[in-house]
Every structure is written in structure tokens, then in C-alpha cells.
């Protein structure tokens, strides 16, 4: 943002390109693992909404654990919301919803 405010667009763009791989390492792999576990292991086997949300919350904490306490809270919230959304989308056509 500082480079953009100073009018140095090329420096800001090159910095963005350099930091994208680091952002993917910090968040991308965890997101892929979270999605894989939810889609293939949790959602096909568990039909109780609260268990799915609890597992999503736990996976969210684990995926942000190495970044610190504040990020664990954010990871837990995002994991719970994501698993709630995925549960609703998955169960509309596939199986009955319980609890």
C-alpha cells in the first residue's frame, strides 16, 4: 500500500508477485487439506450437524495453529462457518440431516 500511495506501482506489483507463494504456503496447503478431509471423510460418514461443525472447528484450529493464538480463533470461526456451509450444501440432495 505504501508503494501504491507513493506512485510506485511497478514496485508494489512486483512485491505482490513475490509474496503470493508465501501466502499459498501459509494458507493454501491447509485449505486443501481441510477441504479434502471434509469432503471425503467427514461429510459422507457423519449426518449430525453439530459433529460436522465441531470437526470443522477443530480442523480450523489445527490449520492455523502455528501462526498464533489470534489466528487460531480466526481459524476456528472460519472452520466452523465453512463446515456449516458445506454440511448444508452436501446434505440437501445426499442424505437426511440430523441434529
C-alpha positions as CSV (number, residue, x, y, z in Angstrom):
1,X,0.0,0.0,0.0
2,X,2.8,2.4,0.8
3,X,4.3,1.9,-2.7
4,X,0.9,2.4,-4.3
5,X,0.4,5.6,-2.3
6,X,3.8,6.9,-3.4
7,X,3.0,6.1,-7.0
8,X,5.4,3.2,-7.4
9,X,3.0,0.8,-9.0
10,X,5.7,-1.5,-10.5
11,X,7.4,-2.0,-7.2
12,X,4.0,-2.7,-5.5
13,X,3.1,-5.2,-8.2
14,X,6.5,-7.0,-8.1
15,X,6.3,-7.2,-4.3
16,X,2.8,-8.8,-4.6
17,X,4.1,-11.4,-7.1
18,X,6.9,-12.3,-4.7
19,X,4.7,-12.7,-1.7
20,X,2.0,-14.9,-3.4
21,X,4.0,-18.1,-3.0
22,X,4.5,-17.4,0.7
23,X,0.8,-16.8,1.2
24,X,0.0,-20.0,-0.5
25,X,2.4,-21.9,1.8
26,X,0.9,-20.3,4.9
27,X,-2.8,-20.8,3.9
28,X,-3.2,-22.8,0.7
29,X,-2.0,-26.2,1.8
30,X,-4.0,-26.1,5.0
31,X,-7.1,-25.1,3.0
32,X,-6.6,-28.0,0.6
33,X,-6.2,-30.5,3.4
34,X,-9.3,-29.1,5.2
35,X,-11.4,-29.4,2.1
36,X,-10.1,-32.9,1.4
37,X,-10.9,-34.2,4.9
38,X,-14.3,-32.6,5.0
39,X,-15.4,-33.7,1.5
40,X,-14.1,-37.3,1.6
41,X,-14.0,-38.4,5.2
42,X,-16.4,-36.3,7.3
43,X,-19.4,-35.3,5.2
44,X,-20.1,-38.8,3.7
45,X,-20.0,-40.5,7.0
46,X,-21.5,-38.1,9.6
47,X,-25.0,-36.9,9.4
48,X,-25.2,-34.9,12.7
49,X,-24.7,-31.2,12.0
50,X,-23.1,-30.4,15.3
51,X,-20.4,-33.1,14.9
52,X,-19.6,-31.8,11.5
53,X,-19.3,-28.2,12.8
54,X,-17.1,-29.4,15.7
55,X,-14.8,-31.3,13.4
56,X,-14.6,-28.2,11.1
57,X,-13.8,-26.0,14.1
58,X,-11.0,-28.4,15.2
59,X,-9.6,-28.5,11.7
60,X,-9.7,-24.7,11.5
61,X,-7.7,-24.5,14.8
62,X,-5.2,-27.1,13.6
63,X,-4.7,-25.3,10.2
64,X,-3.9,-22.0,11.9
65,X,-2.1,-23.4,15.0
66,X,1.5,-22.4,14.1
67,X,0.5,-18.8,13.4
68,X,-0.5,-17.8,17.0
69,X,-3.5,-17.6,19.3
70,X,-5.4,-14.8,17.5
71,X,-5.1,-16.8,14.2
72,X,-6.4,-19.9,16.0
73,X,-9.6,-18.0,16.9
74,X,-10.0,-16.9,13.4
75,X,-9.2,-20.4,12.1
76,X,-11.8,-21.8,14.4
77,X,-14.5,-19.4,13.3
78,X,-13.7,-19.9,9.6
79,X,-13.6,-23.7,10.0
80,X,-17.0,-23.7,11.8
81,X,-18.6,-21.5,9.3
82,X,-17.2,-23.4,6.3
83,X,-18.2,-26.8,7.7
84,X,-21.7,-25.5,8.4
85,X,-22.0,-24.2,4.8
86,X,-20.6,-27.4,3.4
87,X,-22.9,-29.5,5.5
88,X,-25.9,-27.7,4.2
89,X,-24.8,-27.9,0.6
90,X,-23.8,-31.6,0.9
91,X,-26.9,-32.8,2.6
92,X,-29.5,-31.1,0.5
93,X,-29.5,-34.0,-2.0
94,X,-27.4,-36.8,-0.5
95,X,-28.8,-37.8,2.9
96,X,-31.2,-36.7,5.7
97,X,-30.0,-34.1,8.2
98,X,-30.0,-35.0,11.9
99,X,-29.4,-32.7,14.9
